[in-house]
Amino acid sequence: MKNELKYDVDINTANKAKKEMAESLETNDKRVLNKIGAFSALYDFKFPEYKNPVLVLKTEEPGSKQLLAFKYDRIENICYDMINHLINDCIVMGAKPLTVQDAIICGKLEKDKVLRIVKAVSNACKEQNCVLTGGETSEQPGILESGTYILTSSIVGIVEKDKVIDGSKIKYDDIVLGIESNGLHTNGFTMIRQLIAKNPKIEDLIIDGKRFIDIVLEPHRCYYNSLKELFKKEVISGLAHITGGGIKENLDRILPDNLNAEIDLSKIQILPIFKAIRKSGDIKDEEMLRVFNMSIGLCAVCDQKHKNKIISHLEKFKINSYEIGRITKGCKKVVTTGKLNWK
């Protein structure tokens, strides 16, 4: 009797899932010209309100936080992580997010999980006034184990050319504002998984009334809705999204060649979760500052006269912001003074 080959990719399940995805991809955006099922998405690129529109493009994935999210069935959370992180990288250029395309790569396509992913990604986009126009779902048995999912997505944004925020307008004696994160966002999870492996009980550690594991799996905060009105007022000279590498290795990316940013570490208002991580892992300050955002989700550079306007505006969205440094003469470096205040 001849051996029969078994095709491990379930095309029927994939087709059924795609049909049900259509509901999540429904949109009233008239720029989207076709529906799910087409080989590519069509998007009408007419923007009469822009004189010289510039596209802003970015691809992102939520890193090893995905492992914990799927382990603890926080599928919706990790989708918001991915989209919010992606949008933040787009809007620090002063851009308006337009469309997102996602990719779901898995060892075995589980219809219910995939539909949850697509719905959550679509909802995360809608909350930031952009639209999920489609993407790719790829089942890869033999490459990935069953139950393993890898998510990624790409965004297209738009900004008026003379309104681009790229740091070129930063000048000597501007101030640096720290805009508070809501926790770890999507960075530092290799270290978090190491902490959990070393001390599993840390998952249930209570911090301000919440479990450790629930706090670290909170979705990445998105700043678009709180910042978009400030873009119109042209009060921000530079924005840096604080992700892996911390303040030092992200803020320097927007500095002009002849200027430094001097950050006073003692001014950073450290969230309790970072205090718990430092204590549990006996981690040195230098490592904490490089691995985590340390309570600062974005750094905004502005003229001193705009400081209070920005702070009061963000307060309306219940986002804390405060001065953490100044722009000095230098050579495109972030230098630090003072020490982190762990009290």
C-alpha positions in Angstrom: 0.0 0.0 0.0 1.4 3.4 -1.0 2.1 6.0 1.6 -0.3 8.9 1.3 0.9 12.4 1.8 -1.1 14.5 4.3 -1.4 18.2 3.6 -1.3 19.9 7.1 -2.6 23.3 6.0 -6.4 23.4 6.5 -7.6 25.5 3.6 -11.3 25.1 4.4 -10.8 26.4 7.9 -8.8 29.4 6.5 -11.5 30.2 4.0 -14.2 30.1 6.7 -12.2 32.4 8.9 -11.6 34.8 6.0 -15.4 35.0 5.4 -16.0 35.9 9.1 -13.2 38.4 9.1 -15.2 40.5 6.7 -17.4 41.8 9.5 -14.4 43.2 11.4 -13.0 44.8 8.3 -16.2 46.7 7.5 -15.6 50.4 7.3 -17.5 53.6 6.4 -14.2 55.1 5.1 -15.0 56.0 1.5 -11.3 56.0 0.6 -11.3 52.2 0.9 -12.5 51.1 -2.6 -12.8 47.3 -2.3 -13.6 44.6 0.3 -11.8 41.6 1.7 -11.1 38.9 -0.8 -9.2 41.1 -3.3 -5.5 40.4 -3.8 -4.7 43.9 -2.5 -6.5 46.8 -0.8 -7.4 49.8 -2.9 -7.2 53.2 -1.2 -8.2 56.5 -2.9 -5.3 58.9 -2.3 -6.9 62.3 -2.8 -6.2 64.8 0.0 -7.3 68.3 -1.1 -6.7 69.6 2.4 -3.0 68.9 2.0 -0.8 71.1 -0.2 2.3 68.8 -0.2 1.4 65.5 1.5 4.1 63.2 2.7 3.5 59.5 3.4 4.8 58.1 6.7 5.5 54.4 6.6 6.3 52.0 9.4 6.3 48.2 10.2 6.1 46.9 13.8 5.6 43.7 15.9 5.0 43.4 19.6 8.1 41.4 20.4 8.3 38.6 23.0 5.3 40.1 24.9 3.3 37.9 22.5 4.5 34.8 24.4 3.0 35.9 27.7 -0.1 37.4 26.0 -1.1 34.1 24.4 -0.1 32.1 27.4 -2.5 34.1 29.6 -5.2 34.4 26.9 -4.7 38.2 26.5 -5.1 38.1 22.8 -7.0 41.4 22.6 -4.3 43.1 24.7 -1.4 42.1 22.4 -3.3 43.3 19.4 -3.8 46.7 21.0 -0.1 46.6 21.9 0.9 46.1 18.4 -1.3 48.8 16.9 -0.7 51.4 19.6 3.1 51.0 19.3 2.8 51.2 15.5 0.8 54.3 15.6 3.0 56.0 18.1 6.0 55.4 15.8 4.0 57.1 13.0 2.7 60.1 14.9 6.0 61.2 16.4 6.5 62.6 12.9 3.4 64.7 13.3 1.4 62.4 11.1 -2.2 61.3 10.9 -2.6 57.5 10.8 -4.5 56.3 7.7 -4.4 52.6 7.1 -3.0 49.4 8.6 -2.2 46.0 7.1 -1.5 43.1 9.5 0.0 39.7 9.2 -0.9 36.7 11.4 1.6 33.8 11.1 0.9 30.6 13.0 1.7 26.9 13.2 -1.9 25.9 13.0 -4.8 28.2 12.2 -7.3 28.2 15.1 -10.4 29.9 13.7 -11.6 31.4 17.0 -8.2 32.9 17.9 -7.6 34.3 14.5 -11.1 36.0 14.4 -10.4 37.5 17.9 -7.1 38.8 16.6 -8.6 40.4 13.5 -11.4 42.0 15.5 -9.1 43.4 18.1 -6.7 44.8 15.6 -9.5 46.4 13.7 -11.0 47.9 16.9 -7.6 49.2 17.9 -7.3 51.0 14.6 -10.8 52.5 14.7 -10.1 53.9 18.2 -7.3 56.0 16.6 -9.3 57.0 13.5 -7.5 54.8 11.1 -8.7 51.6 9.3 -7.5 48.0 8.9 -7.7 47.4 5.2 -6.6 43.8 5.2 -3.4 41.7 5.5 -2.2 38.2 5.5 -3.0 35.0 7.5 -0.4 32.4 7.0 -0.5 28.9 8.4 3.0 27.4 8.5 3.1 23.8 10.0 6.6 22.5 10.4 8.0 26.1 10.7 6.0 27.1 13.8 4.5 24.8 16.5 0.8 24.5 16.9 -0.4 27.3 19.3 2.4 29.6 18.3 1.4 33.0 16.7 3.6 35.8 15.4 1.9 39.1 14.7 3.2 42.0 12.7 1.6 45.1 11.0 2.4 48.0 8.8 1.0 51.5 8.7 0.6 54.4 6.3 0.2 57.9 7.7 0.1 61.3 6.2 1.6 64.7 7.1 1.9 68.1 5.5 5.6 68.4 4.4 6.2 71.7 6.3 4.5 70.3 9.4 6.7 67.2 9.7 8.1 66.8 13.3 11.6 65.4 12.8 13.6 67.3 15.3 15.1 69.7 12.8 13.4 72.6 14.6 14.9 71.8 18.0 17.0 74.6 19.3 19.4 75.4 22.2 17.6 75.9 25.6 14.4 74.1 24.5 13.0 71.9 27.3 12.4 68.1 27.3 9.0 66.9 28.6 8.5 63.4 29.8 5.0 62.1 28.8 4.1 59.3 31.1 3.7 55.7 30.0 1.1 53.4 31.5 3.6 50.7 32.3 6.1 48.6 30.3 4.3 49.1 27.0 6.0 46.5 24.7 9.6 46.5 25.8 11.6 44.5 28.4 9.6 41.3 28.2 12.7 39.0 27.8 13.7 40.2 31.2 10.2 39.8 32.6 10.0 36.2 31.4 13.3 35.6 33.1 12.0 37.0 36.3 8.9 34.9 36.1 10.9 31.7 35.4 13.2 32.4 38.3 10.3 33.3 40.7 6.9 32.2 39.5 5.2 33.7 42.5 5.9 37.2 41.2 2.9 36.8 38.9 0.6 37.2 41.8 2.5 40.0 43.6 0.0 42.8 44.3 1.0 46.3 43.3 -1.5 49.1 44.0 -4.3 46.6 44.1 -3.4 44.8 40.9 -1.5 41.5 40.1 2.0 41.9 38.7 1.1 39.8 35.6 -2.0 41.9 34.9 0.0 45.2 35.1 2.8 44.0 32.8 0.3 42.8 30.2 -1.6 46.1 30.1 -1.7 47.3 26.4 0.8 49.9 25.2 -0.7 53.4 25.5 -1.4 55.2 22.3 -0.9 59.0 22.3 -2.5 60.0 19.0 -5.8 61.3 20.3 -4.1 63.3 23.0 -1.5 64.9 20.7 -3.3 65.5 17.4 -4.7 69.0 18.4 -1.2 70.0 19.5 0.2 69.2 16.1 -2.1 71.8 14.6 -0.8 74.4 17.0 2.9 73.7 16.1 4.1 73.8 19.7 6.2 70.6 19.6 9.7 70.7 18.0 10.5 67.0 18.4 8.9 63.7 19.6 10.7 60.5 20.6 8.9 57.2 21.3 10.7 55.6 24.2 11.0 51.9 23.4 13.9 49.4 23.6 17.0 51.3 24.5 15.3 53.7 26.8 15.5 57.5 26.8 19.2 57.5 25.8 18.8 55.4 22.7 15.6 57.0 21.4 15.7 60.7 22.2 19.1 61.0 20.4 17.5 59.9 17.2 15.8 63.3 16.8 18.5 65.6 18.0 20.3 68.0 15.6 24.0 67.3 15.1 25.2 70.2 17.3 22.9 69.7 20.2 22.6 67.4 23.2 19.7 66.6 25.5 20.5 66.7 29.2 18.1 64.6 31.3 17.8 64.9 35.0 17.0 61.3 36.2 15.9 62.5 39.6 12.9 64.2 38.0 11.5 61.0 36.6 8.3 60.0 38.4 8.8 56.2 38.6 5.7 54.0 38.4 5.4 51.3 41.1 5.7 48.4 38.6 9.3 49.4 37.8 10.2 49.6 41.5 8.8 46.0 41.9 10.8 44.8 38.8 14.1 46.4 40.1 13.6 44.9 43.6 12.6 41.4 42.4 15.5 41.1 39.9 18.1 43.1 41.8 18.7 45.1 38.6 21.1 47.9 38.3 19.8 51.4 37.4 21.8 51.4 34.1 20.1 48.2 33.0 16.6 49.4 34.0 17.1 52.6 32.0 18.2 50.7 28.9 15.7 47.9 29.0 12.5 49.7 30.0 10.9 53.1 29.3 11.1 53.8 33.1 7.6 55.5 33.1 8.3 57.8 30.1 6.4 56.8 27.0 7.3 59.8 24.9 9.7 62.6 25.2 8.5 65.9 23.7 10.9 68.8 23.0 9.5 72.3 22.9 10.2 76.0 23.5 9.9 77.0 27.1 6.9 79.2 26.3 4.9 76.2 25.1 5.6 74.0 28.2 2.5 74.8 30.2 0.2 74.7 27.2 1.3 71.1 26.4 1.1 69.9 30.0 -2.3 71.3 30.6 -3.6 69.9 27.3 -2.4 66.4 28.1 -4.0 66.7 31.6 -7.4 66.8 29.8 -6.6 63.3 28.6 -5.5 62.2 32.1 -1.9 61.9 30.9 0.8 63.2 33.2 3.7 65.1 31.7 6.5 67.2 33.2 9.9 68.7 32.6 12.8 66.2 32.7 15.6 68.0 30.9 16.9 70.7 28.5 18.6 71.0 25.2 22.3 72.0 25.4 25.1 72.5 23.0 26.8 69.2 22.1 27.0 66.5 19.5 23.7 64.7 19.2 23.9 62.8 22.5 21.7 62.3 25.5 23.5 62.9 28.7 22.1 62.3 32.2 22.5 64.0 35.5 21.2 63.0 38.9 20.0 59.6 40.0 16.7 57.8 39.7 14.6 58.4 42.8 13.3 55.0 44.0 11.7 56.3 47.2 
